[in-house]
């Protein structure tokens, strides 16, 4: 019992440190991205949310992709493919992970069975990713009506989300099964599990988003001054 308690205390201390770094990282990205007023607001907020879920990892990626001045043509199609794929993955994480985490918080507060929790997470993830981040982003680029933007975003959003969820959900289930306390939204470990699962899910979604970009399934901003991480349907 004593050894188990010591491990739990050590884990909680590590997670508190991670959450502190996450807060600082999110403050940096929010200050930089939201004050620049470049590109659609939904994209800039997407970077803030990604950093909130992935901590210093998200801040490092933002610095790599967006914080330095553009060195190439303002047309996002001239960006390296890795940046286009990263932009698509950011959209996927910002929308889908937001829905998943919101559903997990709701399910944890209500104490519903695990299978109900997973169904809610899938539906919320798809809903927020498609109807908020992807459709509004595409519409902001002058892609016609909101309904038309939803229709054009549906397939790439669904494919990218499935790639992310195929890794994110099993990660959450495995970790929560080892530590039931991680199901409670008021527990530090809950947020640690969500952060780790989001990172793994993003890693799984990136190769598919790379392929979708190469296949021309993405929409990109063409206006000068758009963020270096391009806007794309995830």
N, C-alpha and C positions, 0 to 999 in steps of 0.2 A: 504493500500500500504506500509505504514511504517513497519508494523509487518511482511509482506511478505519479504520485503527487509532485515530486521534483520535476519530472518530465513535463507535466501539465503546466507547472509554473514557468518553466523555461520556455515552453511553446508560447504561452500567453505573453511573456516578456518580448519575445521575438516579434510576435504579431503586433504588439503595441508600437514597437519601433518601426515596423513596416507601415502601419497606419499613419504614424507621424510623418514619415517620408512621403507617403501618398498625399497627405494634406499639403505639404510644402510644394510638391510637384504640381499638384492641381492649381495651387495659387499662382505658381509661375506661368503655367500654360494659359490659365484664364486671363491673367494680366496681359500677357503678350498677345494672345489670339483675339480677345474681345476688344482690345484697345486699338488694334490695327485697322479695323473696319474695312477689311479687304476680303472680298468673296462673300457668298451667302452666309447669313447668320447661322443657319442650321448646320453648316459645315464647321464653322468656328466653335459652336457649342458641342459639336460631335467630338472634336479634339479634347475639349474640357472633360467630357464624360468618359472618354477612353482613358484619360490619365487618372480620373477618379477611380476607375476600376482596375487599372494596371500599375499605378504608382510611378516610380522612377522609370520604368520601362516605357510607359507612354510618353513621359516628358523627354526621354532620350530620343525617341522616334520623332516627336514633334520638332525637336531641335535639329535633327538630321534632315527632315523633309521640308520644314516650313519656316524655321527661324532665321535661316540665312537668306540673303538676297538672291533673287532669281538670276541665274547666269545664262539662261537660254531664252528662246522665243517665248513670248507670253502665251502662246497657244499651248494648252496642256497636252495636245497630241505630240508635241515635240519633247515632252518630258521623258526621261528614261522609263522603261516599262516597270521597273521596280517601284517607282514613285506612283505610277498610275495604279498598280496593284495595291500599294499601301493605302492610297486614298480610298479605294474600294473597300478594303478591309476595315479601315477606320469607320466608314459608314455602317458596315455590317455590325461591328462591335458596339458602336454608339447606339444603334437602334435595337438590335436583338438582345444585347446584354442588358440594356435598360429594362426591356420588357421581362426578361427572365428574372432579373433580380427583384423587380417590383412584384412579380407573381410569387417568388419565393418568400418575400417578406409577408405578403398577404396570407399565403398558405401556412407559414410558420405561426403567424398571429392567430389564425383560425384553428390550427391544429388538425388540418385535414389529412387523410391518408396520403402516402407517398405517391400513388398513381395519380391521384387528383392533382397533387402538387406538380407533377411532371407534365400533365396535360395543360394546366394553366400556364406553366412556363413556356411551353411551345407556342400556345396561342397568343400569349402576351408578347413573346419575342417577335413572332411574325407580324402581329398587328402594329406594334410600335415601329419596327424596322421598315415595314412597307408603307403604312399610312402616314407616318410622321416624317421620318428621316428621308426615305428614298423618294416618295412622291413629292414632298415639298421641295426637296433639292432639285429634282428634275423640272418641276414647274417653275422654280426660280430661274432656270436657265432659258425660259421662254419656250418650253416644250408643250405648249397648248394648255388645255384645261387640266384641272386636278384629276378628274376621272381618267383622262387619257394618260396622265403621268403615272397613275396607279397601274393601269393596264400594261404600260411599257416596262414598269419596274417589277412586275409580279414574278416573272420567271427567274431573272438573275438574283432577285432578293431571296426567293425561295431556295434556289440552289445553294447560294452562299450561306444562308442561315442553316440549312441542313448539314453542311460541312462543319460549321461551327458547333452546332448542337450535338453532332455525332461524337464529339470529344468532350464538350462542356458538361453535358448531362451525366455521362458515365463517371467523369471525374468527381462531380458533386455527389453522386450516389455512393461511390466507393468511400469517399472521405467521411460523409455523414454517417454511413453505416458503422464506421470505426469510432465515431465520436458523436453520439446523438445530441450533445450540447450544441453542435454546429448547426442544428436546425433552427435554433432560436435567434431571431433577428437582433436581440439585445445582447448576444454573446459575441465577443471578439472573434472567436473561431469561425462564426458564420461568415463574417466579412473576409476572413482569411481564405476560406474555401471559395467564396465567390470570386475573389481576386485571382487565385490560382487557376480556377476553372475557366475564367475569362481569358487569361493569357494562353492556356492550352487551346481553347477554342479558336482564338485569333490565329495561332500558328497553323491550325488545321485549315482555316478558311483562306489563308493567304495564297497557297498554290492554286486553288480553284479560281480566286479572283484574278490571279495572273493570267490564267487561261481565258477567262471571260474577257479581260481587256484585250488579249491577243486576238480573240475571236470577234471583236467589235461589238460585244454585247453591252458595253458601257457608254454612258453619256459623259462628256467632258466639258468643262467650261472653256470658252474660247476668248473670253474678255481679258484684256490686259489687266494686270494687277490682281488676278485671282491667286489664291494660296498655292504654293508649290505642290502641295499634296492635292491631286486633282479630285474633282467631284465625280463620283461614279455610283451607279446603282450597285449595291452589294448583292 
